[in-house]
Amino acid sequence: MAHKSKFGFWPVMLTPFKEDNSIDWGGVDRLVDWYLENGAAGLFAVCLSSEMYDLSEAERLDLARAVLKHVDSRVEVVATGTFDRNLERQIDSIKKMSDTGVDAVICIANQMAEEGDGEDALKRHTEQLLARTGDISLGFYECPVPYKRVLSPGFLAWAAQSDRFVWYKETSESIDIIRTKLNAIAGTRLRLFNAHTASLLESLLDGVAGGTPIAGNFYPFLISWLCDNFQKYPETAQELQRFLTASQEFVDHKYVASAKKFLALSGFGNGTTCRISKQSFSEPEIQALRELNKRADEWRDKLKIIMGEGS
């Protein structure tokens, strides 16, 4: 598809499960609505936050289809399409995920080469994928599991010249590296989205397409507001960034379970079941999440007043 990914906040979607560990399809619809009502510019489905490695191939494809159906063309949707390093299985998986109708199929960077391989091996693998996947729009995801491979500016510049890569989740957590990468892909279709909460505002000022931090599964309105309004309200954006940075330790603690617990405490209708871990929370941990929810609500009210939408 010859499209340009929309700018702004792209949540890394959770997957709601019922107590019997089956996917809660009604919960998927509720999550989609929640993300969009809170300003999401697009959706990244079937990612690590979705517990993708604990989904079967059929579930991953069904999840992408369910998201697309409920989105109903309101925003673009991307989804991961590579789950091991075997080239033939990757090609097959990319084609199947593309057939769901997603706007781009995302390739996991660490599945494109062995951990000890250099960039030449990465390029060879990428060339083979490009040659055998037609005109499917693709993206990159620097997923930290099973190991973290951060793509170099040189590799990104090379890959972007194919005109096939349109979406990129960057996880270096380095503003200097992000700047170099932005220069490397300037003028191409490839759009860089920053996953790092602490550097989000600075990276937006430098020209990233938007943000994909896991904090968006706690308070998406705050992340989307920052992505959309950082230029119009610079002082408030700086203040909000300080709050997001200071709060990140609570977001990171026992994530993904913490995100589901946070939403349950805030009254969201989905449950707290995770496939990847069975985390329990002490009373002090629950109180910390309640306090975080209170602070986030205060920030939401403040931002709505600034925008002329609150009392």
SVG drawing of the C-alpha trace seen along z (x, -y; Angstrom):
<svg xmlns="http://www.w3.org/2000/svg" viewBox="-18 -27 47 49">
<polyline fill="none" stroke="black" stroke-width="0.4" points="0.0,0.0 1.4,-3.4 0.6,-5.2 2.4,-7.4 1.9,-6.4 0.0,-8.9 1.9,-10.9 1.2,-10.8 0.6,-8.2 0.5,-4.5 -0.3,-2.3 1.4,1.1 -1.9,3.0 -2.6,5.3 -4.5,8.6 -7.3,9.1 -7.8,12.7 -10.6,14.4 -9.9,16.3 -9.6,19.5 -6.8,17.9 -8.9,17.6 -8.9,14.2 -11.6,11.9 -12.9,10.7 -15.3,8.2 -12.4,6.9 -10.4,6.4 -13.2,4.2 -13.3,2.2 -9.6,1.7 -9.7,0.4 -12.4,-2.1 -10.4,-3.2 -7.3,-3.8 -9.1,-5.8 -11.2,-7.8 -7.9,-8.8 -6.4,-10.1 -4.4,-7.2 -3.3,-8.0 -2.9,-4.3 -2.6,-0.9 0.2,1.6 -1.4,4.9 0.3,8.3 3.4,7.0 5.2,7.9 2.6,6.0 0.0,8.2 1.9,11.3 2.5,12.3 4.9,15.1 2.2,16.7 -0.4,16.6 -0.8,19.3 -0.4,18.4 -4.2,18.6 -4.7,16.4 -2.3,13.7 -4.1,13.6 -7.5,13.6 -6.4,10.8 -5.3,8.6 -8.5,9.3 -10.6,8.4 -8.7,5.1 -9.1,4.2 -12.8,5.1 -13.6,2.9 -11.3,0.1 -13.3,0.0 -10.8,-2.2 -10.8,-4.9 -7.0,-4.6 -4.2,-2.5 -3.2,0.8 0.2,2.5 1.0,6.0 4.0,8.2 4.5,10.9 7.8,12.6 8.2,14.9 11.3,17.1 14.4,16.8 13.5,19.4 13.2,17.5 10.5,19.7 8.3,19.4 8.8,15.7 7.8,15.2 4.7,17.3 3.8,15.5 4.3,12.0 2.0,13.0 -0.7,14.3 -0.6,11.3 -0.7,9.0 -3.8,10.9 -5.7,9.8 -5.6,6.2 -3.1,4.5 -1.4,1.4 2.1,2.8 3.5,6.0 6.2,5.5 9.5,7.5 11.1,8.2 14.7,7.0 16.2,9.8 14.5,12.4 16.4,11.1 19.8,12.4 21.5,14.4 22.6,12.5 26.2,12.6 25.7,11.9 26.9,8.6 25.0,6.2 25.9,8.1 23.8,11.1 21.0,8.7 21.0,7.2 21.1,10.5 18.1,11.7 16.2,8.5 17.0,8.7 15.5,12.2 12.3,11.1 11.9,8.1 12.4,10.2 9.8,12.8 7.0,10.7 5.8,8.7 4.8,5.1 3.7,5.7 4.4,2.6 6.8,3.6 8.2,2.2 10.8,2.8 10.4,3.5 13.4,3.6 11.7,6.1 13.9,6.9 12.9,10.6 14.6,13.0 17.4,10.5 17.6,6.8 19.0,5.8 19.1,2.0 19.3,1.2 22.0,-1.1 21.4,-4.4 23.3,-3.0 21.1,0.1 18.0,-2.0 19.1,-4.3 19.8,-1.2 16.5,0.5 14.5,-2.7 15.7,-3.0 13.6,0.1 10.5,-2.1 8.9,0.9 9.6,0.0 7.1,-2.5 7.0,-2.1 9.7,-1.7 9.5,-1.3 12.9,-2.5 14.1,-1.4 17.7,-2.6 16.6,-5.0 19.3,-7.4 18.3,-10.8 21.6,-11.1 21.0,-7.8 17.5,-8.8 18.7,-12.1 21.2,-10.2 18.6,-7.8 16.2,-10.6 18.9,-12.1 19.5,-8.7 15.9,-8.2 15.0,-11.8 13.1,-12.0 12.0,-8.4 8.6,-6.7 10.0,-5.2 8.6,-6.9 10.3,-6.5 8.3,-6.1 10.0,-6.4 9.3,-3.8 11.1,-5.6 9.0,-7.6 11.8,-9.7 13.0,-11.0 9.6,-11.4 9.3,-15.2 12.9,-15.8 12.5,-13.3 9.2,-14.9 11.0,-18.3 13.7,-16.6 11.1,-15.3 10.1,-11.7 6.7,-10.6 5.3,-9.9 5.6,-7.7 4.8,-4.1 5.7,-3.9 4.2,-1.3 3.0,-4.1 0.2,-4.5 -1.4,-1.4 -1.8,-3.3 -2.7,-6.9 -3.0,-7.1 -4.6,-10.5 -1.5,-12.0 0.8,-10.4 -1.4,-11.4 -1.8,-14.9 2.0,-15.3 2.4,-14.0 -0.3,-16.3 0.3,-19.5 4.0,-19.7 4.5,-22.7 1.4,-24.6 1.9,-24.4 5.6,-24.0 5.7,-24.8 2.9,-22.4 4.6,-19.8 7.8,-20.1 5.9,-19.8 3.9,-16.8 7.1,-15.1 8.6,-15.5 5.5,-13.7 5.8,-10.9 9.5,-10.4 9.0,-10.3 6.1,-7.8 7.8,-5.4 9.2,-3.2 5.6,-2.3 4.8,-1.5 7.8,0.7 7.3,2.7 5.7,6.1 4.6,4.9 2.4,6.3 0.5,7.4 0.8,3.9 -1.0,2.3 -3.9,4.7 -4.1,4.2 -3.9,0.4 -6.8,0.5 -8.9,2.7 -8.3,0.4 -9.4,-2.5 -12.7,-0.8 -11.9,0.5 -14.1,3.5 -11.4,6.0 -9.8,8.5 -6.2,8.9 -5.3,12.3 -1.9,12.6 -0.4,15.6 3.2,14.5 3.2,14.3 1.0,14.8 2.0,11.7 0.5,10.9 0.5,7.4 1.0,6.4 -1.1,3.8 1.7,1.1 2.0,1.9 -1.7,1.6 -1.7,-1.7 1.1,-3.0 -1.0,-2.2 -4.0,-3.9 -1.9,-7.0 -0.6,-6.9 -4.1,-6.7 -5.1,-9.7 -2.2,-11.7 -3.0,-10.8 -6.6,-11.8 -5.5,-15.2 -3.3,-15.6 -6.1,-14.7 -8.4,-17.3 -5.7,-19.9 -5.0,-19.3 -8.7,-19.4 -9.0,-22.7 -6.1,-24.0 -7.8,-22.8 -11.0,-24.5 -12.8,-21.2 -13.0,-21.1 -14.8,-23.0"/>
</svg>
